[in-house]
Amino acid sequence: MPGVDGFMYPNEISLYWSVLIVLYPYITGLVAGAFILASLVRVFRVEAVGPTYRLALLTALAFLLVAPLPLQLHLGHPERSFEMYLTPHRTSAMAMFGFVYLWYLMAVLTVEIWLDYRADIVALSQSTRGWRRLFYRILTLGSSNVSERALHIDERVGWFITLIGIPSAFLLHGYVGFIFGSIKANPWWSSPLMPVVFIFSAMVSGIAAVMLLYMAASRLRRQPIDMRCVDTTAQYLLYTFIVDFSLEMLDLIHRIYEADESFRSLNFMVHTKLWFSQVIVQICFGTLVPILLLAFVQVTKLSTAVRKRLYVISGSLTLIGIFAMRWNVVIGGQLFSKSFLGYTTYKMALATREGLLVSIGLTILPLFILAVLVKLLPPWPKEQHVLQAAAGGD
Amino acid sequence: MNITRRHMLILLPAAAMAWESVLAGTPEDAPNYTMSEHWWSMLIDIPRCIGCGNCVRACQAENDVPDGFFRTWIERYHVDDWNMANPQVISPDGGKEGFPSVAEDDKGKYFFVPKLCNHCADSPCTQVCPVGATFITPDGVVLVDQKYCMGCAYCVQACPYGCRYIHPQKRVADKCTLCYHRITKGLTTACCEACPTGARQLADLKNPNDPIHAFLKTHSVQVLKPQMATGAKVFYNDLDGSVR
């Protein structure tokens, strides 16, 4: 049979989880990672990364809004997905998706953004005209009190929400890892380390994404990049990446040393079908190169221009590497037979519901949403001054 | 008790959810059949299987199984001497049209292994279904409510035996039902009926007169992948250690 080597159970020949299911953990990872970066400012008082705070929150929201789309497009009957809310099956790891998602969207992210932007929204509802005025007035939710005491309460509640948000972000993505890690039928997935690896890889991808977005946005706005901010963000990226890579290597070494019944089959798969995506893209170019570049910046004194370039290269490679990691987990986990006697091939379609074009669209869509969010809720310090001036003028 | 608007607002959604649950769990009508009196399983007698493919064809005809997918299939194992870790296995088109003949001087042993859903008592597929569309009946058959399944394929991933697939037209999970529409009417499954050698036998573990009890006492019987601890209920007589 074309595309099949050795023996597959006859129902295993085509893959059931496509590239869309690769996108789902990739996107939720970016959400969780961006939020954790924002929490560095709010909870852990890392003032240096302050300029990325609001951008990180908006990035998390933009990606979170898109996160369910690949799942909906993948489902055979998306119109029945609301059944997960009505009759969730308590023993299913997946059944909690809707609740975790809603909790994170409604109870954490939007509340934190609203509290943080409330004074700005009130100022904008007074300084703008037409539909924008109406829009911001709706966003105030009827609360236009921006007294010092009210803002202090906002600050305290916001801090508390972020505090809840950190375990929630861990839950959001650790839970995605658990969906895979709890499948005992699949030795490529079944690992108690999976949720932890997912959390750290999420942090890595989120931090890299916000760092790149901040640098790109500064360039688009023709504003100088706050290098203290980017240097600190890159430092955190390096530390998180080292933990993430160590965990992945621990998993790998454990598998190699234990060499259980699945090992020969999985080992062969890594050396053939996954060689390019796992060894070359994920481990070499997507992990080792960015770690070495980021470490190089730490131990040398480079000019600002060189550091910027190295950050852009290492950040981009990181995002590619984490995408490759999701690909290798999701697609790799379906390329071998559960009989451990054969391998199949994933053939990605181009213009189908689960094809390449849709995937590209879903990857770009959050950036458009982010552009709209940034326009409506400017996260930049300069605009904040303008806002304050506008609020003072009214 | 006076029911106020406030009470109604609470009660109506709760009643709607309860009704939906009741509808989701309603089995098909089967007069004179009491589910609690049965606990279905199957016995596969490997030395008797001749790999004719009758069972696969009968299953596909009975259950309208789509091309390229299988509710049951047959594998042919070739184990060369002691090399049990590397059996050569084939299942051309699920063994539907039989198997190519074997050269007489070929070394090692050949045998056929029919496969189907193991109707596990602790089935991973039932565990992971996010909406409870996959369930085990009180008489021990794992079924899919195809009007409720949303086609996420998590159950397909969770089945260690490769017994599930997503129906290409219905876009929901599909699998062996142990011919539930037949066995609840006192018939045997289509595959068992079509087997010319009696290699497949439907068995009711709750029926003390079922011949399976005598068979289990006198034969060395195993289930597939016992390390998975799924409570598989398809029992194999004379199962070789090389079988996956």
Interface residues (C-beta under 8 A of the other chain):
Chain A: F7 M8 Y9 P10 N11 E12 I13 Y16 W17 L71 H74 L75 G76 H77 P78 R80 S81 E83 M84 L86 T87 P88 H89 T91 S92 A93 M94 A95 F97 I179 I183 K184 A185 N186 G333 Q334 S337 K338 S339 F340 L341
Chain B: M17 E20 S21 A24 G68 F69 F70 W73 E75 P87 Q88 V89 I90 S91 D93 G94 K115 P124 T126 Q127 V128 C129 P130 V131 G132 Y148 C149 M150 G151 C152 A153 Y154 V156 Q157 A158 C159 P160 Y161 G162 C163 R164 Y165 I166 K170 R171 V172 M228 R244
